[in-house]
Amino acid sequence: MSAQIGLESLTGLIAFARTASLGSYTAAARSLGVSPSAVSKSVQRLEEQLKLRLFMRTTRSLALTPEGRDLQERTLRLLHEIEQIEQAAASARAEPAGLIRVTAPLPVGTHILAPALPRFRERYPKVSIDLRMGDRYTDLIEEGIDVALRVGDPGDSRLISRQLAPHRLCAFAAPSYLAKRGTPRSIDDLMQHDCVNFRYQSSGQALRWPFQVGERLIEMTPSAGIIIDATDGVLAAVSAGGGIGISPTYAAATYVERGLLVPILPELAVERFVIAAMWPESRRGSPNVKAFVEFLLEIFPTPAPWDIIVAQAERKAHEA
């Protein structure tokens, strides 16, 4: 019985809201595809259920009572919510297609995201991808970005976020450099080595190298003979024998896999921040965003393949 009353009430609210907006039962009936008498009876039943007079009726017009105006505002909000539910359901059924704008830090985009994009397009050939890479902060809403990959705190409550993987930092060096200078066994040993450091393009600050010593996080800024403002530049210089450098494991893994770099003090490596996917609340129902975020979860598995590569190199070094 309660379900029947609820359905009647909803029908009455729809009829009332349409009548209030259009000014007559006839106009409301025409827009709803029913008879004027059906609209009139629905509104009358609603008034009886609520024990309120919603319209002041004359032979020529209808005018809202104060109670009617209040109910109209509330009903329009309710119907707007219902419309959003319908739109979300329609979006869920829709096939991903059109343009999706994505932004990512340069190393994340270069080493993880960009190589995977052809696989995404094989799955969704109707989707075109506009990928923008760099460490400049992007306001997703102002710049019309659909999905962003970021490292660290999102810092924007307007965004929905999903954690993808830890951002793990480790020191690396080329075997040729270590053959000449030896392998450091402690943080203090690093002070005696040539270092290649990273400088943030956004702030101009040099990276402070973090190390996890027991429960303590120790940070140091090494004296660096070479400073480069791009992660791939640091790795290129380090793999050429320029000294010891620090890098995210996802960027260094391909060098490690080819034997160009080996991890240094890997037991002190730090999971610094988190790589996360973020998108505006307004994109929640977008088929493109849903498909892309699901794809991101595939290419950021746990455990991460790049961390497995570094761990395998560490084991080989200990065995040797």
Residue pairs with C-beta under 8 A, 6 or more apart in sequence:
5 49
8 42
8 45
8 49
9 46
9 49
11 42
12 42
12 43
12 45
12 46
12 49
13 46
13 75
13 78
13 79
14 32
14 42
14 79
15 28
15 32
15 38
15 39
15 42
15 43
15 46
16 42
16 43
16 46
16 54
16 68
16 71
16 72
16 75
17 72
17 75
17 76
17 79
18 28
18 31
18 32
18 39
19 25
19 27
19 28
19 39
19 43
19 55
19 62
20 54
20 55
20 62
20 64
20 68
20 72
21 28
21 72
22 28
22 31
23 61
23 62
24 61
24 62
25 36
25 37
25 39
25 40
25 43
25 62
26 36
28 36
28 39
29 35
29 36
29 38
29 39
32 39
43 54
43 55
46 54
47 53
47 54
50 71
52 65
52 67
52 68
52 71
53 65
53 67
53 68
54 64
54 65
54 67
54 68
54 71
55 62
55 63
55 64
55 65
55 68
56 62
56 63
56 64
56 65
64 72
87 285
88 284
88 285
91 285
91 286
91 287
92 285
92 287
92 290
94 287
95 126
95 287
96 124
96 126
96 127
96 287
96 288
96 290
96 291
97 124
97 126
97 127
97 287
97 288
98 126
98 127
98 128
98 288
99 127
99 128
99 129
99 130
100 127
100 128
100 129
100 130
100 146
100 147
100 288
100 289
100 292
101 130
101 132
101 143
101 144
101 145
101 146
101 147
102 113
102 129
102 130
102 131
102 132
102 145
102 146
102 147
102 148
102 149
102 292
103 131
103 132
103 133
103 134
103 138
103 140
103 145
103 147
103 148
103 149
104 113
104 131
104 132
104 133
104 148
104 149
105 133
105 134
105 135
105 149
105 150
105 151
106 133
106 134
106 135
106 230
106 231
106 232
107 231
107 232
107 248
107 250
107 251
108 149
108 151
108 250
108 275
109 131
109 133
109 149
110 133
110 232
110 251
111 250
111 251
111 253
111 254
111 306
112 250
112 299
112 300
113 131
113 149
113 299
114 131
114 133
116 295
116 299
117 129
117 131
120 127
120 129
120 292
120 295
121 127
121 129
123 291
123 295
124 291
127 288
127 291
132 138
132 145
134 201
135 200
135 201
135 202
136 201
136 202
137 202
138 145
138 148
140 146
140 148
140 156
140 159
140 278
140 279
140 280
141 158
141 280
141 282
145 280
146 279
146 280
146 283
146 286
146 288
146 289
146 292
147 277
147 278
147 279
147 283
147 289
147 292
147 293
147 296
148 159
148 277
148 278
148 279
149 164
149 275
149 276
149 277
149 278
149 296
150 275
150 276
150 278
151 167
151 273
151 274
151 275
151 276
152 167
152 273
152 274
153 273
154 161
154 276
154 278
156 278
158 280
158 281
159 278
159 279
159 280
159 281
160 278
160 279
160 280
160 281
160 284
161 276
161 277
161 278
162 276
162 277
162 278
162 293
162 296
162 297
163 274
163 275
163 276
164 274
164 275
164 276
164 277
164 296
164 297
164 300
165 250
165 274
165 275
165 300
165 302
165 304
166 271
166 273
166 274
166 275
166 304
167 248
167 271
167 272
167 273
167 274
167 275
168 248
168 249
168 250
168 269
168 270
168 271
168 272
168 304
168 307
169 209
169 210
169 246
169 247
169 248
169 249
169 269
169 270
169 272
170 246
170 247
170 249
170 252
170 263
170 264
170 265
170 266
170 269
170 310
171 190
171 209
171 244
171 245
171 246
171 263
171 264
171 265
171 269
172 235
172 238
172 244
172 245
172 246
172 247
172 252
172 255
172 256
172 261
172 262
172 263
172 264
173 183
173 238
173 243
173 244
173 245
173 261
173 262
173 264
174 238
174 239
174 240
174 241
174 242
174 260
174 261
174 262
175 259
175 260
175 262
176 241
177 194
177 238
177 241
177 242
177 243
177 244
178 262
180 241
181 193
181 194
183 264
184 190
184 192
184 193
184 244
184 264
184 265
185 265
186 265
187 211
187 213
187 218
187 220
187 265
187 268
190 209
190 220
190 222
190 244
190 265
191 222
191 223
193 243
193 244
194 225
194 242
194 243
194 244
195 222
195 223
195 224
195 225
195 226
195 243
195 244
195 245
196 224
196 225
196 226
196 227
196 228
196 234
196 237
196 238
196 242
196 243
196 244
196 245
197 206
197 207
197 209
197 221
197 222
197 224
197 226
197 227
197 228
197 234
197 245
197 246
198 206
198 207
198 227
198 228
198 229
198 230
198 231
198 234
198 245
198 246
198 247
199 205
199 206
199 207
199 227
199 228
199 229
200 206
200 207
200 229
201 229
201 230
206 221
206 224
206 227
207 221
207 246
208 219
208 220
208 221
209 219
209 220
209 221
209 222
209 246
210 217
210 218
210 219
210 270
210 272
211 217
211 218
211 219
211 220
211 265
211 268
211 269
211 270
212 218
212 268
212 269
212 270
213 268
217 270
222 244
224 243
225 242
225 243
226 237
226 242
226 243
228 234
228 237
231 247
231 248
231 251
232 251
234 245
234 246
234 247
235 245
235 247
235 251
235 252
235 255
235 261
237 243
237 245
238 244
238 245
238 247
238 261
239 255
239 260
239 261
244 264
249 269
249 304
249 306
249 307
249 309
249 310
250 304
250 306
252 261
252 263
252 306
252 310
253 305
253 306
253 307
253 309
253 310
255 261
256 262
256 263
256 309
256 310
256 313
257 309
262 313
262 317
263 269
263 310
263 313
263 314
263 317
266 310
266 311
266 314
269 310
275 300
277 293
277 296
279 289
279 293
283 289
